[in-house]
């Protein structure tokens, strides 16, 4: 009952924020960090989009597609599919929304949409469902456009609202959700941009879901006009051991099954962004683990479009 009340209140807040956002535009600075006299080098990260939040305060819509190939040992020889190999794929379709209220304060809706989980051999372990909904706020603690330096802190709440399952196991919508705390910073040097982020994704049900310490590093370089090749590193270190089941994976940034003995994973991504206009850009990155433990990621491709004000 308590969980239902929390969900209803959270949904109400989310809907209210969307509903009144046009009214905010009457008095608030929708250009945020990118207004006149503000920051110029805005090349947000491509990989790890649910956790690696940009420090820039922006008003934008960002549709994202993720294709994640699952390692062959994940869900292999399960009771639902004895004697069969594991592996498969995960497809994610989401649209992130951000609203700049001032040049330092912004509202973010960074997780939603549809997830498609496909086991390589078992239809019983395959499903298409909704992802959890996550939203929050961020505030620029330091904003120095002359030096192109920006440091932002933020908090989001991920509601256990999703419907994605693998037979009897809930991949989204389990537990009591998560609080994500993060600090993210950016600095540019002529044509080079650097961004770093550290954060903690804290499960509100430690017996069922995994809490993570996460960090990311992004570097880009404008090699030709409007074309920015980039490299990114992402790290996920488990804080607790929920042992909800004996799965040999947990879910990293996409979902959470509370698997036994989760391991740290570090990934590397390479790709680029291209600016079609001053307010429209696209990104594409290929990502793979550097660590021996891969969790759910054998390799991944992430693509997006960014339409910003």
Steps between C-alpha positions, in 0.01 A plus 500: 500500500780741594674427171179575304457831678861598424453413133177699474659805661806474279299464180289798605813711548641391163175580315477835678853594395417421137170687518636823643823508298348734234419744781860485622614613155332837558746604771783250501816481291449203267842542341668419831874446461482573125357851501666821385840539662482147642679176413566409136652150497198274558577143390320267745607136551338228293552181703351423844217753445295407809782574746759722329317831522651805329583798729341741252160643588296466180153483354497208262341179373734207445362183335734205565530147361720237668588156361666284768640155415483263802797269582444132425525392865210719613187292568663189354357158594223646716209294640286670236728395215716205618794409280477817293761776460440842647553838343267709292441873469337800666350785301416830671290784357475815711466878478676709763361845580678787672374846595724792596326715759791741546860502379585277801186299582346227286241221512584165338294199390781261414342152488175373350389321184492138387745212552507183290673202666567208265652176628690316228321167554197542727181690423403458867789728597426761231275799554424856389399746771527847643819630657495666840433874506776719643503877555671760715682833516854626457673824598821656367722565801771661285434663163786693337431556128826692448706201613243253358476330841183353646432289812148372569342289774170317466256245634248275325242248620438187293145377559442119494236554232628278217337180376792312337531137620688178426240235579449530879784749547436873488769692313324834556240597759651304789595629845444858616699685237832684514645834602784608271740768627762639263758771442603572142749749356615622159782710363608580145836598353460652152364204299533242779220427747532295819222387735515285816223366724483310831181379662323243713183317400350402837238224514217570743454123545847361573368143526367498144702746293864595450648838593784624280786747515537624142739729317558618144759689296431661162743668258420651160696687232368705207711342228297666221237776517198365696643145523612386847658152535483388864614236746329411828562278803224381733539314830251316720602374845239318715451627854276224638427132431120449495508128407136505393588211267800309368523665158856567385412858400323801648404743221744794526334821377204344316315286758551315828432138597690511829740229387735327743853636542496784241841599368657830394490577127695764305412576138655695213300677229613666178287700260421854390251782496405715202326838523254544213399847619571718801218321688494148356764229534525121477724250676606139454733287716616138519569373853651184650630387844868527588459275805472122493157524662249635248169469686237551222726680249697302243492811281262790445412767244334822615359761262314823567379832367514820708254782431582786737374854550 
